[in-house]
Amino acid sequence: MSRRGENIYKRKDGRWEGRYIKARNEEGKIVYGYVYGRKYTAVKQRLAELKVRYITSYGSLKIYEGTLEQWLWFWLNGPMRGRIKVSTYSSYQLRIRKYILPFLGQIKLIDLRTAEIQEFITYLEELHISSSSIRSILTVLKSALNQAVTDNHLLKNPCQNIVLKKNDAQEVRALTREEQRWLEKVSLKEPNCSAVLLALYTGMRIGEISGLKWSDIDFDNKRIAVNRTLYRTNAVEKGRKTQVIIDSPKTKSSKRMIPIAGNLKGYLLEKRKKSTSEYVISCRGSYAEPRLINYRFKKLLIGTELTSIHFHMLRHTFATRCIEQGVDIVTVSKLLGHSSTKMTLDVYADSMWENRMEAITRIDRQLESD
């Protein structure tokens, strides 16, 4: 029999059972927690600790009875749907379906623990997924669970304090000057405007080049406005596998102005005279999507020793040439549309080695002259 007000009972198996109010479900009904022990005093002490803990912290928690899978789809198609771009929605959907659900999907939201998420990270590492991809998957999970905390379904986010490996070092390969000269020579022979030359002399991303219109180029003031990006992504609507999206740049820093070099200006003016499309790089009077630009690029390289290079290397080449000419890292970062100079430094640290050596040499000469 229980002592008055204690909620501690003697069970038939000889153990003592203590009961406390753990939380309330979405209907407001009480959810009880239990503690067991062979000794009455041990159960009483543990029960007192739990009562204090749950009265101060969990007392108003609204228990979500569904699984993590159910919560993720609610979060993605509810709170997040109107706040993210179609491309972001598509990538979140892919990470949830391909990685998170097979391992964690059937666990109840309220039962999800940090240890299980750490096991999930280990599982992803064993699949040889890059550390940057693992971080992006965890970002989706963490964001969804933050919403659960905000909605009072969880006291804290179990993704906190998760240990991740450092990001893989990014290997940047730029074209040599000789390779660039050859590629420019071949590209100049193209009848229509070349995406290759735009990438080499502006550092624009392939999607930005794909969405570039003649109206974005201010020839009088010698500058290009990066106002949109074009990409193909997984279709959100049923019945379609993929869809082309034309949208504003993903980040504020990606929407930028890029000065036009004199030679590039002359080249673009000449191509504009012959163009019948509003898009600078066109196909049948309309835009040329990134995969078509990539196809044309690979076709250009057939029969050469450069078949191993990819289009994004042209952006790296532009940045590397800037650094070689002593352009400061802040300016390079702005030209590339990076969100921070740290990102630029992380990617192009090796490219800047010669500049750093030159700086040390200058300091050494100054000391000798003094």
QUIMOWO-V237040 format. One line per field, one symbol per residue. psi: psi as a letter, one per 40 degrees, with the letter a starting at -180 (. if undefined). burial: b if it has 16 or more other C-alpha atoms within 10 Angstrom, else e. A space follows every 10 residues. Layout:
# QUIMOWO-V237040
psi=???
burial=???
This chain:
# QUIMOWO-V237040
psi=iiihedfhih ideeiihihi hdaiadeeih hiiiiiidhd dddddddddd dddddddede hhhheiiddd ddddddecdd deeiiddddd dddddddddd dddedehidd ehiddddddd ddddddefhi dddddddddd dddddddddd efdidiheei ehhiiiiihh hhhiiidddd dddddddeeh dihhdddddd edeiiddddd ehideehgdd egihhgeiih ihihhdiieh diihhhiiid idddhihhih iddddddddd dddeieiehd hihfeaihid dddddddddd eheieeeeii dddddddddd ddddeehidd dddddefiei dddddddfdd dedddddddd ddddddddd.
burial=eeeeeeebbb eeeeebbbbb bbbbbeeeeb eeeebbbeeb eebbeebeeb beebeeebbb bbbbeebbbb bbeebbeeeb eeeeebbebe bbbebbeebb beebbebbbb ebeeebbbeb beebeeeeee beebbebbeb bbbbbbbbbe ebbbbebbbe eeeeeeeeee eebbbeeeeb eebeeebeee ebbbbbbbbb bbbbbbbbbb bbbbebbebe eebbbbbbbb bebbbeeeee eeeebebbbe eeebbebbbb eeeebeebee ebeebebbbb bbeeeebbbb eebbeebbeb beeeeeeeee bbbbbbbbbb bbbeeeeebe ebbbbbbbee beebbeebee bbeebeeeee eeeeeeeeee
